[in-house]
Amino acid sequence: MTEPRIRPDPAFALLSMYEDVLPEVYGYLLSRCGNRTLAEELTSETFLGAVSACRRPGAPPVSTAWLIGIARHKLADHWRGQEREDRKLRLVHDAGDECVDPWDAELDALRARQVLAQLRPQHRAALTLRYLDGLSVPEVAEHLGRTVHATEALLVRARTAFRRHYEGKEGSDD
């Protein structure tokens, strides 16, 4: 009688590269959220999610880029959840200035991070995905679970809120 073949666990590939990619995944998340505790939690969620994902049939090969993609989704999920929580705590009025904004100004990186931290989660998520990650508007829309049109409007409001805070006009960030 032949013994059944045991298929190796694909998570071993992830385990073998864990120590090398951990700093990259954590650094990616920390640079975007600016909070060590949150970056640690999201890094943990990223690797747990990767273990489950790599065990699914047809999963792509484990790589640093694949893990960064999972981290990006975890961060976007976090911001969506935070925005839902914020909505429960206050009424949100999204009537913002609907103007064309070329976004050409050079920004001080430290000041920009501080300003991003002050924005509503949905604004922070949209700006981070669009300008730090370099995603197109349709890709940002997909990550945030919005239509392209709604994402364009969100980006306009987010840029307006960012500029208001960046220039020191502590008005509403709607």
C-alpha positions as CSV (number, residue, x, y, z in Angstrom):
1,M,0.0,0.0,0.0
2,T,1.4,3.4,-1.0
3,E,1.6,6.1,1.6
4,P,-0.3,9.3,0.9
5,R,1.8,12.2,-0.2
6,I,2.0,14.9,2.2
7,R,2.0,18.3,0.6
8,P,4.4,20.8,2.3
9,D,2.8,23.7,4.0
10,P,3.2,26.9,1.8
11,A,3.5,28.9,5.0
12,F,7.1,27.5,5.4
13,A,8.2,29.8,2.5
14,L,6.8,32.7,4.5
15,L,8.5,31.5,7.7
16,S,11.9,31.2,5.9
17,M,11.8,34.9,4.8
18,Y,10.1,36.3,7.9
19,E,13.1,37.9,9.6
20,D,14.3,39.5,6.3
21,V,10.9,41.0,5.4
22,L,9.6,41.9,8.8
23,P,11.5,45.3,8.9
24,E,10.3,46.2,5.5
25,V,6.6,45.5,6.2
26,Y,6.8,47.2,9.6
27,G,8.7,50.2,8.0
28,Y,6.1,50.5,5.3
29,L,3.3,50.6,7.8
30,L,5.0,52.9,10.3
31,S,5.9,55.4,7.6
32,R,2.3,55.6,6.6
33,C,0.5,55.6,9.9
34,G,3.2,57.2,12.1
35,N,2.1,55.2,15.2
36,R,4.4,52.4,16.4
37,T,1.7,50.5,18.3
38,L,-0.6,50.6,15.3
39,A,2.2,49.6,12.9
40,E,3.1,46.7,15.1
41,E,-0.5,45.5,15.2
42,L,-1.0,45.9,11.5
43,T,2.4,44.1,10.8
44,S,1.1,41.2,12.9
45,E,-2.2,41.1,11.1
46,T,-0.3,41.3,7.8
47,F,1.7,38.1,8.6
48,L,-1.4,36.3,10.0
49,G,-3.3,37.2,6.9
50,A,-0.4,36.1,4.7
51,V,-0.3,32.7,6.3
52,S,-4.0,32.1,5.5
53,A,-3.7,33.6,2.0
54,C,-0.7,31.5,1.0
55,R,-2.5,28.3,2.0
56,R,-5.3,29.0,-0.4
57,P,-5.3,27.2,-3.8
58,G,-3.9,29.4,-6.5
59,A,-2.2,31.8,-4.1
60,P,0.7,33.8,-5.6
61,P,4.2,33.0,-4.5
62,V,5.3,34.6,-1.2
63,S,7.3,37.7,-1.8
64,T,8.1,41.0,-0.2
65,A,5.9,42.9,-2.7
66,W,3.0,40.5,-2.0
67,L,3.4,41.1,1.7
68,I,3.5,44.9,1.2
69,G,0.3,44.5,-0.8
70,I,-1.3,42.7,2.1
71,A,0.0,45.4,4.5
72,R,-1.6,48.1,2.3
73,H,-4.9,46.3,2.5
74,K,-4.7,46.0,6.3
75,L,-3.9,49.7,6.6
76,A,-6.8,50.6,4.4
77,D,-9.1,48.3,6.3
78,H,-7.9,49.9,9.6
79,W,-8.7,53.4,8.2
80,R,-12.1,52.3,7.0
81,G,-12.9,50.9,10.4
82,Q,-11.7,54.0,12.1
83,E,-13.8,56.2,9.9
84,R,-16.9,54.0,10.6
85,E,-16.2,54.4,14.3
86,D,-15.8,58.2,13.9
87,R,-19.1,58.3,12.1
88,K,-20.8,56.6,15.0
89,L,-19.5,59.3,17.4
90,R,-20.5,62.4,15.3
91,L,-22.6,63.4,12.4
92,V,-20.5,64.0,9.4
93,H,-21.3,66.7,6.9
94,D,-19.2,66.1,3.8
95,A,-20.1,69.3,2.0
96,G,-16.6,70.5,1.1
97,D,-15.0,72.9,-1.3
98,E,-15.3,71.3,-4.7
99,C,-12.5,73.0,-6.5
100,V,-9.7,71.9,-8.8
101,D,-6.5,71.7,-6.8
102,P,-3.2,71.0,-8.7
103,W,-1.4,69.9,-5.6
104,D,2.0,71.2,-6.8
105,A,3.4,72.7,-3.6
106,E,6.5,71.2,-2.1
107,L,5.8,70.0,1.4
108,D,8.0,69.6,4.4
109,A,7.9,65.8,5.1
110,L,7.8,66.1,8.9
111,R,5.1,68.8,8.9
112,A,3.1,66.8,6.3
113,R,3.2,63.7,8.5
114,Q,1.9,65.7,11.5
115,V,-0.8,67.2,9.3
116,L,-1.8,63.8,8.0
117,A,-2.2,62.5,11.6
118,Q,-4.7,65.3,12.3
119,L,-7.0,64.5,9.4
120,R,-10.0,62.2,9.4
121,P,-9.1,58.6,8.7
122,Q,-10.8,58.5,5.3
123,H,-8.9,61.6,4.2
124,R,-5.6,60.2,5.5
125,A,-6.2,56.9,3.7
126,A,-7.1,58.6,0.4
127,L,-4.1,60.9,0.5
128,T,-1.7,58.1,1.6
129,L,-2.8,55.7,-1.1
130,R,-2.9,58.3,-3.8
131,Y,0.3,60.3,-3.1
132,L,2.6,58.1,-1.0
133,D,1.7,54.8,-2.6
134,G,1.3,56.3,-6.0
135,L,-2.0,54.5,-6.8
136,S,-4.3,55.8,-9.5
137,V,-7.7,57.1,-8.5
138,P,-9.5,53.9,-9.6
139,E,-7.0,51.9,-7.5
140,V,-7.6,54.1,-4.5
141,A,-11.4,53.7,-5.0
142,E,-11.0,49.9,-5.0
143,H,-9.0,49.9,-1.8
144,L,-11.4,52.2,-0.1
145,G,-14.5,50.5,-1.4
146,R,-15.9,53.6,-3.1
147,T,-16.8,54.6,-6.6
148,V,-14.2,56.5,-8.7
149,H,-16.4,59.6,-8.7
150,A,-16.8,59.4,-4.9
151,T,-13.1,58.9,-4.5
152,E,-12.3,61.9,-6.7
153,A,-14.6,64.0,-4.5
154,L,-13.0,62.6,-1.4
155,L,-9.5,63.5,-2.7
156,V,-10.6,67.0,-3.3
157,R,-11.9,67.4,0.2
158,A,-8.9,65.6,1.7
159,R,-6.5,67.9,-0.2
160,T,-8.5,70.9,1.0
161,A,-8.4,69.7,4.6
162,F,-4.7,68.9,4.3
163,R,-3.9,72.4,2.9
164,R,-6.0,74.1,5.6
165,H,-4.1,72.3,8.4
166,Y,-0.7,72.6,6.7
167,E,-1.1,76.3,6.3
168,G,-2.1,76.6,9.9
169,K,-5.8,77.4,9.4
170,E,-7.2,75.1,12.0
171,G,-10.7,74.9,10.5
172,S,-12.8,71.9,10.0
173,D,-11.3,69.1,8.0
174,D,-14.5,68.1,6.3
